[in-house]
Amino acid sequence: MIVNSPPGGDPARPSARSRARRAFTLATAGLLTAAGVLSLAGTADAATTLGASAAAKGRYFGTAVAAGHLGESAYASTLDTEFNMVTPENEMKWDAVEGTRNSFGFGPADQIVSHAQGKGMKVRGHTLVWHSQLPGWVGGLGADDLRSAMNNHITKVMDHYKGKIYAWDVVNEAYQDGSSGARRSSPFQDKLGSGFIEEAFRTARAADSGAKLCYNDYNTDGQNAKSNAVYAMVKDFKQRGVPIDCVGFQSHFNSNSPVPGDYQANLQRFADLGVDVQITELDIEGSGSAQAASYTKVVNACLAVSRCAGMTVWGVTDKYSWRSSGTPLLFDGNYGKKPAYTAVLTALGGSGGGGGGDGGSGGATCTATYVKTDTWGDRFNGQVTVKAGSSAISGWTVPVTVTSPQKVSATWNGSPSWDSSGNVMTMRPNGNGNLAAGASVSFGFTVMTNGNTSAPSIGACTAS
């Protein structure tokens, strides 16, 4: 497929398609420790973007990204402001990275990953084994050669991005539509048999033990023959110790294929198997209040399932959507926020507020105070409030340090950067740097505890 063509599967039906984890080491010199701060009953101030609002709920909110559009300022600005997860639209698929056997090229995919890392976003890898967008040489291989090529492809691609990918769609769209629940015909299924999926997951785990490994498919959003077949596979994998961490539900909807009434229940039954569920390619054709209501159903379903890790819409703007005539996304062709955007932001608990006013910088000062706002079993959210001193400021910086092996896995309402060792995060404004005298603004972040629940240390605020 080319950019803007259907993501995959049956073209008559809706069909297919991390954040780099950074460890921090405790630094104490010049830092104001927040050890002993307890989780408070209150929550952080309502966030004003999709990614920030989702992160405050312990989720991510991502989008599919095309490298060729990153040079468009409105595209990049909307991406950087609103989202905290990206999925390369086509750039990591087999034909894009290994068009010739064992000759790999990662340029466009690297561009997306580098952009995401520079903005503190996670990346979902998409996709390693799929029947579509395969170079011609793959289908011409015999069984033994194909097995070798599949395992080599998985290993080489995952090695290249090791430590940079939050989750991989290891196998994509391996089941047929309809009432059979059967596997789809493909070079892998036809020549390697049904065991190819298990083999792909085991190879992926050997290549990168740190990335989540997902199975991804479409038309599995409600309970039906296809989703039942995927459910049976995942249940079997979990019982036998086959490494699978997550299941992706593409969630391409329109008036002929609306959000199923059992959407939440279907997500929950998969989560009950002990895997994360992820909404991976969300788009809903339509407009106005009807489209907004459908998006609200999807967001509410994810929020109601504790193991729903997050949501990804399949594109930033309607004009570049593979279903552009159906206007299925949250931003119109001019990057205007649609009613669906407002509905999603509201469902996530956010609000559409803006940044502060103008301010000077001569002799300016600021303070930074920290509080823990939410706690889950494996993570917690922290909020830092930056307050201007007796004169207005036009910018601020605040260093944040957490204790290894903790990892910052999301940030919002700020632009993070890291020192050369990756040990200290410095947060700067993301359109919220201008503060009047005595005014304040907050930024936040999610810390994966990895067994260590220590509070982070917050350095002195520097105003400009």
C-alpha positions as CSV (number, residue, x, y, z in Angstrom):
1,M,0.0,0.0,0.0
2,I,1.0,3.6,-0.5
3,V,0.5,6.4,2.0
4,N,-3.2,7.3,2.3
5,S,-4.4,4.0,0.9
6,P,-6.4,1.6,3.1
7,P,-4.4,0.3,6.1
8,G,-5.0,-3.3,5.1
9,G,-7.4,-6.2,5.1
10,D,-10.5,-6.4,3.0
11,P,-10.8,-3.0,1.1
12,A,-14.6,-3.2,1.4
13,R,-14.4,-3.2,5.2
14,P,-12.6,-1.0,7.7
15,S,-9.1,-2.4,8.2
16,A,-5.5,-2.1,9.2
17,R,-2.3,-0.8,10.4
18,S,6.1,4.1,21.7
19,R,7.4,6.1,23.8
20,A,11.0,5.5,24.4
21,R,11.5,4.5,27.9
22,R,14.1,6.4,29.8
23,A,15.7,5.4,33.1
24,F,16.7,8.1,35.5
25,T,19.4,8.1,38.2
26,L,18.9,9.9,41.5
27,A,20.8,13.2,41.5
28,T,20.8,15.1,44.8
29,A,23.0,18.2,44.5
30,G,20.9,21.4,44.3
31,L,17.6,19.4,44.3
32,L,14.5,19.9,46.4
33,T,13.5,16.4,47.5
34,A,9.9,15.5,47.7
35,A,10.4,12.3,49.6
36,G,7.6,11.4,51.9
37,V,4.9,13.3,49.9
38,L,1.8,11.1,50.0
39,S,-0.8,10.6,47.3
40,L,-3.6,13.2,47.6
41,A,-7.3,12.6,47.1
42,G,-7.5,15.5,44.7
43,T,-6.6,15.3,41.0
44,A,-4.4,17.5,38.8
45,D,-5.9,20.5,37.1
46,A,-7.8,19.5,33.9
47,A,-5.3,19.1,31.0
48,T,-5.9,20.9,27.8
49,T,-4.7,18.4,25.1
50,L,-5.6,14.8,24.2
51,G,-2.3,13.3,25.3
52,A,-2.2,15.2,28.5
53,S,-5.7,14.4,29.4
54,A,-5.3,10.7,28.6
55,A,-2.0,10.5,30.6
56,A,-3.8,12.0,33.6
57,K,-6.1,9.0,33.3
58,G,-3.2,6.5,33.1
59,R,-3.6,6.1,29.3
60,Y,-1.9,7.3,26.2
61,F,-3.5,9.0,23.2
62,G,-1.7,8.5,20.0
63,T,-1.9,8.9,16.2
64,A,-0.6,7.4,13.1
65,V,2.2,9.5,11.5
66,A,3.6,9.7,8.0
67,A,7.2,10.8,7.7
68,G,6.4,12.8,4.6
69,H,4.1,15.1,6.4
70,L,6.4,16.0,9.3
71,G,7.8,19.0,7.3
72,E,4.3,20.6,7.2
73,S,4.3,23.0,10.2
74,A,0.6,22.7,11.0
75,Y,0.9,18.9,10.9
76,A,3.9,18.7,13.2
77,S,2.5,21.4,15.5
78,T,-0.8,19.5,16.0
79,L,1.1,16.2,16.4
80,D,3.5,17.6,19.0
81,T,0.8,19.5,21.0
82,E,-1.9,16.9,21.1
83,F,-0.5,13.4,21.1
84,N,1.9,11.4,23.3
85,M,2.2,8.2,21.2
86,V,2.9,7.7,17.5
87,T,2.6,4.8,15.1
88,P,4.4,4.9,11.8
89,E,1.7,4.6,9.2
90,N,3.7,2.7,6.6
91,E,7.3,3.2,7.3
92,M,8.0,0.1,9.4
93,K,6.2,-2.4,7.1
94,W,8.1,-5.1,5.4
95,D,8.2,-3.6,2.0
96,A,9.4,-0.3,3.5
97,V,12.3,-1.7,5.5
98,E,13.4,-4.8,3.6
99,G,12.4,-4.5,0.0
100,T,15.3,-6.7,-1.0
101,R,16.1,-9.8,1.0
102,N,18.4,-9.0,4.0
103,S,19.0,-5.4,2.8
104,F,17.4,-3.1,5.4
105,G,16.7,0.6,5.2
106,F,15.2,2.5,8.1
107,G,15.4,6.1,7.0
108,P,11.7,7.3,7.0
109,A,10.9,5.1,10.1
110,D,14.0,6.5,11.9
111,Q,12.7,10.0,11.1
112,I,9.5,9.3,12.9
113,V,11.1,7.6,15.9
114,S,13.6,10.4,16.3
115,H,10.9,13.0,16.1
116,A,8.8,11.2,18.7
117,Q,11.8,10.7,21.1
118,G,12.6,14.4,20.8
119,K,9.1,15.3,21.9
120,G,8.9,12.7,24.7
121,M,6.4,10.5,22.9
122,K,6.2,6.7,22.9
123,V,6.2,4.7,19.7
124,R,4.2,1.7,18.6
125,G,6.0,-0.5,16.1
126,H,3.8,-1.5,13.2
127,T,4.0,-4.2,11.9
128,L,6.4,-7.2,11.7
129,V,4.4,-10.0,10.1
130,W,1.5,-9.2,7.8
131,H,0.1,-10.7,4.6
132,S,0.0,-7.3,2.9
133,Q,2.7,-4.9,1.8
134,L,5.1,-7.8,1.4
135,P,7.9,-7.5,-1.2
136,G,7.4,-10.0,-4.1
137,W,10.4,-12.1,-3.0
138,V,8.8,-13.1,0.2
139,G,5.9,-14.9,-1.3
140,G,8.2,-16.8,-3.7
141,L,10.1,-18.5,-0.9
142,G,9.8,-22.2,0.0
143,A,8.7,-23.1,3.6
144,D,12.2,-23.4,5.1
145,D,13.4,-20.3,3.4
146,L,10.3,-18.4,4.4
147,R,10.7,-19.4,8.1
148,S,14.3,-18.2,8.0
149,A,13.3,-14.9,6.3
150,M,10.4,-14.2,8.8
151,N,12.6,-14.8,11.8
152,N,15.4,-12.8,10.4
153,H,13.1,-9.9,9.5
154,I,11.6,-9.8,13.0
155,T,15.1,-10.0,14.7
156,K,16.8,-7.4,12.5
157,V,14.0,-4.8,12.7
158,M,13.5,-5.2,16.5
159,D,17.3,-5.1,17.0
160,H,17.5,-1.8,15.2
161,Y,14.8,-0.3,17.4
162,K,15.6,-2.1,20.6
163,G,14.8,0.1,23.6
164,K,12.9,2.6,21.5
165,I,9.6,0.9,20.9
166,Y,6.8,0.7,23.5
167,A,4.9,-2.1,21.8
168,W,5.1,-4.1,18.5
169,D,2.3,-5.4,16.4
170,V,4.1,-8.6,15.9
171,V,1.4,-10.3,13.7
172,N,-1.3,-8.3,12.0
173,E,-4.7,-9.5,10.6
174,A,-4.1,-13.2,10.5
175,Y,-7.8,-14.2,10.6
176,Q,-10.5,-14.2,8.0
177,D,-13.7,-12.1,8.1
178,G,-17.0,-13.9,8.1
179,S,-18.4,-16.6,10.2
180,S,-15.7,-19.2,9.9
181,G,-13.2,-18.0,12.4
182,A,-10.5,-19.4,10.2
183,R,-7.0,-18.2,9.5
184,R,-6.4,-15.9,6.5
185,S,-4.6,-17.4,3.5
186,S,-1.1,-15.8,3.4
187,P,2.4,-17.0,2.5
188,F,3.0,-17.6,6.2
189,Q,-0.2,-19.5,6.9
190,D,-0.1,-21.5,3.7
191,K,3.5,-22.5,3.9
192,L,4.3,-22.5,7.6
193,G,0.9,-23.5,9.0
194,S,-0.9,-22.1,12.0
195,G,2.2,-22.3,14.2
196,F,3.7,-19.3,12.5
197,I,2.1,-16.8,14.9
198,E,3.5,-18.5,18.0
199,E,6.9,-18.7,16.3
200,A,6.8,-15.0,15.5
201,F,6.0,-14.1,19.1
202,R,8.7,-16.3,20.5
203,T,11.2,-14.8,18.0
204,A,10.1,-11.3,18.9
205,R,10.5,-11.9,22.7
206,A,14.1,-13.2,22.1
207,A,14.8,-10.1,20.1
208,D,13.6,-7.5,22.6
209,S,12.4,-8.6,26.1
210,G,11.5,-5.0,27.0
211,A,8.9,-4.2,24.3
212,K,5.2,-5.3,24.6
213,L,4.2,-7.8,22.0
214,C,0.8,-7.4,20.5
215,Y,-1.6,-9.2,18.1
216,N,-3.5,-6.6,16.0
217,D,-6.7,-7.1,13.9
218,Y,-9.8,-5.4,12.6
219,N,-13.5,-6.3,12.8
220,T,-12.8,-7.9,16.2
221,D,-14.2,-4.9,18.1
222,G,-17.4,-6.8,19.2
223,Q,-17.9,-10.5,20.0
224,N,-18.2,-12.4,16.7
225,A,-16.6,-15.4,15.0
226,K,-13.4,-13.6,14.2
227,S,-12.9,-12.1,17.7
228,N,-13.8,-15.4,19.2
229,A,-11.0,-17.1,17.2
230,V,-8.5,-14.4,18.3
231,Y,-9.7,-14.8,21.9
232,A,-9.2,-18.6,21.7
233,M,-5.6,-18.1,20.4
234,V,-4.7,-15.6,23.1
235,K,-6.2,-17.8,25.8
236,D,-4.1,-20.7,24.5
237,F,-1.0,-18.6,24.3
238,K,-1.4,-17.4,27.9
239,Q,-2.0,-20.9,29.2
240,R,1.1,-22.3,27.4
241,G,3.4,-19.4,28.2
242,V,3.7,-18.1,24.6
243,P,4.9,-14.5,25.1
244,I,1.9,-12.2,24.2
245,D,1.4,-8.9,26.2
246,C,-1.4,-7.1,24.3
247,V,-4.2,-7.3,21.8
248,G,-4.9,-4.4,19.4
249,F,-8.4,-3.5,18.3
250,Q,-8.2,-1.4,15.1
251,S,-11.7,0.1,15.6
252,H,-12.5,1.5,12.1
253,F,-16.1,2.5,12.3
254,N,-18.8,3.9,10.0
255,S,-22.6,4.0,9.7
256,N,-22.6,0.4,8.3
257,S,-20.1,-0.8,10.9
258,P,-20.8,1.3,14.0
259,V,-19.3,0.9,17.5
260,P,-20.6,-2.4,18.7
261,G,-22.9,-2.5,21.7
262,D,-20.6,-5.0,23.4
263,Y,-17.4,-3.1,22.6
264,Q,-16.5,-2.5,26.3
265,A,-17.4,-6.1,27.3
266,N,-15.3,-7.4,24.4
267,L,-12.3,-5.4,25.5
268,Q,-12.8,-6.6,29.1
269,R,-13.0,-10.3,28.2
270,F,-9.6,-10.0,26.5
271,A,-8.2,-8.0,29.4
272,D,-9.4,-10.8,31.8
273,L,-7.0,-13.2,30.0
274,G,-4.1,-11.2,31.4
275,V,-3.2,-9.0,28.4
276,D,-3.4,-5.3,27.8
277,V,-5.9,-4.1,25.3
278,Q,-5.1,-1.2,23.0
279,I,-7.3,0.7,20.5
280,T,-4.8,0.9,17.7
281,E,-6.3,2.5,14.5
282,L,-9.4,4.4,15.6
283,D,-11.3,6.4,13.0
284,I,-15.1,7.0,12.8
285,E,-16.6,8.3,9.6
286,G,-19.2,11.0,9.9
287,S,-19.5,14.5,11.4
288,G,-21.1,16.6,14.0
289,S,-22.8,15.3,17.1
290,A,-23.2,11.8,15.8
291,Q,-19.5,11.3,15.2
292,A,-18.7,12.9,18.5
293,A,-21.1,10.5,20.3
294,S,-19.4,7.5,18.7
295,Y,-16.0,8.7,19.7
296,T,-17.2,9.2,23.3
297,K,-18.4,5.6,23.4
298,V,-15.0,4.4,22.4
299,V,-13.1,6.6,24.9
300,N,-15.5,5.7,27.8
301,A,-15.0,2.0,27.0
302,C,-11.3,2.3,27.2
303,L,-11.4,4.2,30.5
304,A,-13.8,1.6,31.9
305,V,-11.3,-1.3,31.3
306,S,-8.3,-1.0,33.6
307,R,-6.0,-2.8,31.2
308,C,-6.9,-0.6,28.2
309,A,-3.5,1.0,27.9
310,G,-4.5,3.7,25.4
311,M,-6.0,4.8,22.1
312,T,-4.5,5.7,18.7
313,V,-6.4,7.5,16.0
314,W,-5.3,6.6,12.5
315,G,-4.1,10.0,11.4
316,V,-3.8,13.6,12.5
317,T,-6.1,15.3,9.9
318,D,-9.0,14.3,7.7
319,K,-7.2,15.5,4.6
320,Y,-4.5,12.8,4.9
321,S,-6.8,10.0,6.2
322,W,-7.0,6.8,4.1
323,R,-10.8,7.4,4.4
324,S,-10.6,11.2,3.8
325,S,-14.0,11.3,2.1
326,G,-15.6,10.1,5.3
327,T,-13.9,12.8,7.4
328,P,-13.2,10.2,10.2
329,L,-10.7,12.0,12.4
330,L,-10.6,14.7,15.2
331,F,-9.1,17.5,13.1
332,D,-10.5,18.7,9.8
333,G,-8.4,19.5,6.7
334,N,-7.4,22.9,8.1
335,Y,-6.4,21.3,11.5
336,G,-9.6,22.8,13.1
337,K,-10.8,20.9,16.2
338,K,-14.1,19.1,15.3
339,P,-16.9,18.4,17.7
340,A,-15.5,14.9,18.0
341,Y,-12.3,16.4,19.3
342,T,-14.1,18.3,22.0
343,A,-16.1,15.2,22.9
344,V,-12.9,13.1,23.3
345,L,-11.2,15.8,25.4
346,T,-14.2,16.0,27.6
347,A,-14.5,12.2,28.0
348,L,-10.9,12.2,29.0
349,G,-11.6,14.8,31.7
350,G,-9.7,17.6,29.9
351,S,-10.7,21.1,29.2
352,G,-10.1,23.5,26.3
353,G,-8.3,26.2,28.2
354,G,-5.3,28.1,26.9
355,G,-1.9,29.3,28.1
356,G,-0.9,32.4,30.1
357,G,-0.5,36.0,29.1
358,D,2.5,38.1,28.1
359,G,5.2,38.7,30.7
360,G,8.7,40.2,31.0
361,S,11.8,38.4,32.1
362,G,14.2,40.9,33.6
363,G,15.2,39.7,37.2
364,A,12.3,37.2,37.1
365,T,12.1,34.3,39.4
366,C,9.9,31.2,39.8
367,T,9.3,28.3,42.1
368,A,8.4,24.7,41.5
369,T,6.4,22.5,43.8
370,Y,5.5,18.8,43.4
371,V,2.6,16.6,44.4
372,K,1.6,13.1,43.6
373,T,-1.9,13.1,42.1
374,D,-2.8,9.5,41.2
375,T,-1.5,6.0,42.0
376,W,-1.9,2.6,40.2
377,G,-0.3,-0.7,41.0
378,D,2.7,-0.1,38.7
379,R,2.8,3.7,38.2
380,F,2.0,7.0,39.6
381,N,1.3,10.5,38.3
382,G,3.2,13.6,39.5
383,Q,2.3,17.2,39.0
384,V,4.7,20.1,39.3
385,T,3.3,23.6,39.7
386,V,5.5,26.5,38.4
387,K,4.7,29.8,39.9
388,A,6.0,33.2,38.8
389,G,7.6,35.4,41.4
390,S,7.0,39.1,41.9
391,S,7.4,39.9,38.2
392,A,6.1,38.3,35.0
393,I,8.1,35.6,33.2
394,S,8.2,34.5,29.6
395,G,9.6,31.1,30.2
396,W,10.7,28.5,32.8
397,T,12.8,25.3,33.1
398,V,12.5,22.7,35.9
399,P,14.7,19.6,36.2
400,V,13.1,16.4,37.4
401,T,15.0,13.3,38.6
402,V,13.5,9.9,39.5
403,T,15.2,7.0,41.2
404,S,16.4,4.0,39.1
405,P,14.8,1.7,38.1
406,Q,11.9,4.0,37.8
407,K,11.0,5.3,34.3
408,V,9.1,8.3,33.1
409,S,6.6,6.9,30.6
410,A,4.5,10.0,29.7
411,T,4.6,13.8,30.1
412,W,2.0,16.5,29.5
413,N,1.7,20.3,29.5
414,G,5.4,20.7,28.9
415,S,8.3,19.9,26.5
416,P,10.8,17.5,28.0
417,S,14.4,17.0,27.1
418,W,17.1,14.8,28.7
419,D,20.8,15.2,29.4
420,S,23.4,13.2,27.4
421,S,23.3,10.3,29.8
422,G,19.5,10.1,29.9
423,N,19.4,10.6,33.6
424,V,17.8,13.9,34.1
425,M,14.6,15.3,32.5
426,T,14.4,19.1,32.1
427,M,10.9,20.3,31.5
428,R,10.2,23.5,29.5
429,P,7.0,25.2,28.4
430,N,4.8,23.9,25.7
431,G,2.9,27.1,24.9
432,N,2.5,27.9,28.6
433,G,5.6,29.8,29.4
434,N,4.2,33.3,29.8
435,L,3.1,33.9,33.4
436,A,2.0,37.1,35.0
437,A,3.5,37.9,38.4
438,G,2.2,35.4,41.0
439,A,0.5,33.3,38.3
440,S,1.1,29.6,38.0
441,V,0.9,26.7,35.5
442,S,1.3,22.9,36.0
443,F,2.9,20.1,34.1
444,G,2.7,16.4,34.8
445,F,4.3,13.1,34.2
446,T,3.8,9.3,34.7
447,V,6.4,7.3,36.5
448,M,6.6,3.5,36.0
449,T,7.7,2.4,39.5
450,N,9.3,-1.0,38.5
451,G,9.1,-1.8,42.2
452,N,10.4,1.6,43.5
453,T,7.7,4.0,44.7
454,S,10.1,6.8,45.8
455,A,9.0,10.3,45.0
456,P,11.0,12.2,42.4
457,S,13.3,15.1,43.2
458,I,12.4,18.5,41.7
459,G,15.2,21.0,41.0
460,A,15.1,24.7,41.3
461,C,12.9,26.5,38.8
462,T,14.7,28.9,36.4
463,A,12.8,31.8,34.9
464,S,13.4,33.7,31.8
